[in-house]
Amino acid sequence: MRLRVAGAVLLSAAAYYVYLPLPSGVSEPWKLMLLDALFRSFMHASDVAHALGMCHRVHLLNRVVSWVEVIDARSCHAVHVFDSTLGGVSTRVFQPKGGKKLRRGIIYFHGGGWALGSGQMRSYDLLCRKMSEDLDAVVMSVDYRLAPEAVFPEQYHDALAAARAFLSAEVFEHYSLDPERLCVSGDSAGGNLAAAVTQQLAAESRTVRFKAQALIYPVLQALDFYTPSYQQNQAVPILYRPIMARFWLQYLGADSSLEPVLLANNHSSLDQPAIGTAARSKLDWTALLPDKRKKQFLPVIREKGSLGLVREVPALIDVRAAPLLAEQGILGRTPKAYVMTCEFDVLRDDGLMYVRRLQDAGIAVTSDHYEDGFHGCMVFAFLPMMSSVGRRSMNNYIRWLDQNL
């Protein structure tokens, strides 16, 4: 009897911890709840370890990720998989076997808030492996350096070095790449790096350029934490609003105590002289978002805030960190684009505003929006945490690459 009571109590406690009220439209809510409970457990453990001085919270999280997810490079019947370097940056390469024809090429940057993850994770390995096989393409998944050891602009510099090497004659010859069928892609923080690198390369005088850019729920700005998607989805897993602010501060090498300042939009108040009217117009969601996404939400613009913070953290308005702030002339030189966004994602509006800005610059853009999607869904396209929207989004992403590359 006592065992039954104890079991019932434990089950009730587990259900209480796992259960989370979610929007009615989100795909497979119980799977997302379980996934979120797992992530929250790891986050809480890492916060405790950090508070006790045992290790940095990011180090513990990455150790867990490595233990659970990182796998060796193993070739299969269709794709040769091996670890190498690209522009001096560690990279996992997926190269189709057989044939002598020139192949399409894709360089991919993984997500993880510039602090977590690896191209060697099982989820990214499976994604890039499927891309390589389905598209008969060489896929190079880049392992740029991570925070806290590396901070902006080091991740950006790694991504740019890898991208420049990817566009070199040596790489074309070694991997039999077709220089007219090349794409840069990435998800979340990797989407940020892909967009920033694309802009820089577009500004350079180059004989070979990317034919396409494919951005998966990218993070593109850190000045407004009150866009409609930040307001709507602040408590929706797996990327909570405070966690995104923490990721930004880690990436920019800023003090973590500034998190409440960012979350209050005090860093982008009207009394910040470093943020002019032109910069504000580039992320003015009242003008850039479709009415359907604005809903009942109102902008939060502080008259007075933390004066001088942008001078203290200048990367907040550095276009290499915040690609949404790019000049229209630069955007107009970038290649055709695919931008995936998810309704239940704090970063939804970053992506949708970028779609509008690219379109205004004359770029052909495919906006692929998932009404039941959540942040990170595409990497959950495989067992054991396979999600239907993850599988659907991955298949549509690969289909777009096949039709446009």
N, C-alpha and C positions, 0 to 999 in steps of 0.2 A: 504493500500500500504506500509506504513511504517513498519507494522508488518511483511509483506512478506519479505521486504528487510532485516529487523533485523533477521528474521528466516533464510534467506539464508546466511547471514553473519555468524550466529552462527553455522549453519550446515557446512559451509566451514571451519570455525575455528576448529570444532570438527574433520572433516575429515583430516585436515592438521595435527592435533595432533596425531590422531590414525594411519594415514598412515605411513608405514615404509618399505623401500625397503628391500625385503627378497630374499634369494636364491631361484631359481626357483623350486628346488626339495623339499622344506619344505612342510610338510603336512598341508593342510587347512590354508593357510597364513593369511586369514582375521580373523580367530579365534585367531591365535597367535598374530596378531596386536592388537586386542581388549584386549586380556589378558595382553599384554605388556603395553598398554596404562593405564590399571587399576593399574598395578604394579608400573609404573613410577609415576603415580599420588600419590600413597601412599609413594613412596620413596622421591619424592620432598617435600611432606608435612612433612615427618619425618626429612628431612634435615633442613627445615626451623625451625621446633620446636627445633631441636638440636642447631642450630646457635643462636636462641633467648634465649637459656638457659632454655626452658620450660621443657624439658625432654630429655633423651638419645634417639637418632633416633630409636634404636632397641626397646625401650619400647613402642613408639607410634605404630610401625609396629606390634608388638605382640598384642597390644590392639585391633588394627583393625582386625588382624587375629582371635583373640578370639571372637570378636563380630560377625564376619562373619561366621567363620568356626567351632569353638569348639561346640560340642554337648554333651549332657548327655549320659551316658552308658545306652543303651536300648536294652533289649533282643528281639529276634524275634522268629518265630516258630521253627527255626532250631538251633540257636546259643544263648547260655547264655552269656551276655556281662556284665562285671562289672569292677570297678576300684579297684585295690589292690596295693601291693608292691611286688617287687622282689629284694632280696638282699638289702632291704632298699630303693629302688628306685621306684618312682611312676610308675605304669604299668596298662595298660588297657588289660584285659584278654578276649579272645574270645574262648569259650568252647562249642563244639557241644553237643547237648542234647541227652539223651538216650544212651543205650548200655553200656556194661561193658568191652568191649575189650580195649586193650592197643592202644593208638592213637599216631600218629605222632605229633611232637612238633616243633614250629618255634618261635624263638625270633627275633623281628624286631626293628630296629632303624630308626626313621624318619629322613628326610632331613631338611634343613633350615640353612645351613652355621654355624652350632653349636650355633646359636643365635636365630633362629626363629622356629616356628612350635611346634607341639605337636601330640602325638599319639591319642589325643582326637579330633583332627580336623576331620571334616566330610569326607574329602577325604581319610585319613588314616583309619578312622573307617570303611568306606565302603570297602576299599581294604582288610583289615584284616578280616572283616566279611565274605567277599567272599572267601578268602583263607581258612578260618576255615570251611565254609560250603562245598566248592567244594572238599577239601582235607580230610574232616573229621579229622581235626587236631586242636590241641590247639595252638592258636597264642597269643603271649604276646608282646604287643607293648609298648616299654619302653620310659618313659619321663625323660631322663637325664637332668641335670641342663644346663642352657643356658648362653651364654655371654650376656652382659658384666659382670654380677655378678659372673659367673663361667668362668674360663679360663683354658686352658690346664695345667695340665693333668686331671682336675676335670671331664670333660665330659667323657674322657676315663676311669677314675676310676669308674664312675657310670655304664658305659656300661660293664666293666669287672666284677664289683660286681653283676650286674644283670645276666650276662652270667654264672658266677660260680654258682649262686643260681639256675639258670635254669637247670644246669647239676647235681644238688644234688639229693640224694635219697629221701629227703623230698618232693621235687617238683614232682618227678616221681610218688611217692605214692599218693600224694594229687590230682594230675590231671590225673592219670592213663596214664602216658606217656611211650612210648616204648623207652628205652634208646639207642636202635640201630637205631632209625629213627628220628634224631634231626638235625635241620638246624639253622644257624645264617644268618640273612639277613638284608639289609638296603639300602636306596637310598641316593645318593649324600653324604652329610656329614655323614649320617647314614651308608652309604656304607664304608666310611672311618673307622668309629668306628667298624663295623662288621669285616673288614679286620684286623684291629689292634688287636682286641680281639681274633680273630681266631689264629693269629700268636702267641700271648702270651700263649694261652691255649695249642697250639701245642707244645710249648717249655716246658710245665709242665708235670710232671709224673701223669697221670690221668687214672683211670679205664674206665671212660666214656668220649667219645669225640663226637664232631659234625660229622655227616655223610656227611654234605654238607655245602657249603657257597654260598650264592647267592647275588651278588653285583650289584646294579642298578646304572648306570652312576656314579661310585664312584669318589671322589676327593682323590688323593693319594700322591701328592707331591706339594711342594711350592718353588722349586728351579728354575724351568724353566717356565716362562710365555710366551715363544716363541716357544712352540711346534707347529706343523702345525695346530692343531685344535684351539689353542689359537690365532694363526695368522688368520686363515680362518674365525673364528666365533666371533671375538672380538666385533663385532657390531650386533650380532644375539641374540635376546631375548630367554629365559628370564634371562639368566645368562650372563651378560656382563663381559668382562675381568677385568675392574677395580672393579666391585662388588665382584668378587672372591678374588681379592687381599685384599679388605677391610675385607671380611669374615675371611681370614687367619690371618690378623693382630689382629682382635678382638679375635679370638680363642686362639692365642698364647700370648695374653696379651701384645702385642707390640704397640708402638705409631702409631697412624693413619697417622702421617706425613711421615712414611716410604713407603706409597703406591707408590709414583713415583719411589722409589728405586727398589721395587719389579717388577714394570711394565717395568723397563729398564733392568732387570736381573743384576743390579749392586750388588745385594746381593750374587750372585753366580759366581762372576768374578774369573778368574784364580788366582788372588792374595789372595784369601781367604784360609788361611792355614788349616782351619778346614774342608774343603771339598776336600778330596783326590781323587785320580784317581779311586779307587774302588767305591766310592760313585757316582761319575759322570757316571761311566759305567752302573749303575743300572737305570739311566733315560736317557741314550743316545738314543734318538729316531731315530737317523740315522741308528742305528744297530737294534733297537727293533721293529720298525714299518714296516708293509708291504709297499712295494713301492707305492701301490695304494693310501695310505694315506699321503705319503710324498709330493706328487705333486711337485709344483715348489718351495716350501718353503725351506729356508736355516736356519741353526741354528744360534742363536745370542748368542755368548759367548764373554763376555767382558774380555779384558786383565787386566784392572784395574777397580776397583769398589769402593764400600763403605767398605773399609778395617775394619775388626773387627766387622762387623754387625752380623755375625753368632755367635760370642762370646757374643754379646749383646742379641741375640734372639736364644739361642741354640736349641730350639725346632724345628727350621727349618730343622735340620738334625736328629731329634729324630725319630726313627722308629715307635714309638707309635703314633706320629702325622702324619708321612709320610710313610705309609706301603710299598710304592714302593721301599724304601731303604733297605728292609729286606735282610738278608743274604740268599743265595740259600739253605743252610742247613735247615733253618727254614721254608722256603716256601715248601720244599720237605716233610715236616711233616704235612702240612695242608690238609684238606679234598678236595674231588673233588669240582669243582667250576663252577658256572654260572656267567658270566659277561655280563651285558647289556650295550651297548654303542649306542650313537646317532650321526649321521653325523654332525648335526648342533648344536654342543655342545662344548664349550671350553674344557670340561673335557674328550672328546672322547679319546684322546691319553693317558691320565692317565690309563684308563681302558684297552686300547689295549696293552700298554706296560706291564701292570700287567698280562694280558693273556699270553703274550710271556714269561715273567719271570716264571710264574707258570708252563707253558709247559716245559721250559728248566729245571725246577726242577723235572720233571717227574709226574706232577699232571694232571689228566684228566680235561680238561676245555671245557665248551661249551661257545663259543663267539657268542652272539646274538646281531647282529648289525642292526640298523634301518636307512636305507639310507634317509628316510624322517623324522627322529625323531629329537626332540629338547630337551634341558635339562628340566627335570621335567615332561616329557610327560605322564609317566605312572600314575601319580596321577590325571591326567585329563581324566580318563577313565569313568567318570560318569557325568550325567547332573548336573548343567546346562552348564558346559564348556567341555563337552565330546568331545574328539578328536579321530579320527579314529586310528591314530598311538598309542594313549594312550590305547585304548581298545585292539588293536592288541597285543601290547607289554605286557599288563597285562595278557591276555589269554595265551600267549606263556610262560611267566614267571611261571604262575600257572601250566601249562602243564608240564614244566620241573620239577618242584617240585614234581608233581604227579608221574612222571616216574623215579625220582632219589632219592626219600625219602621213 
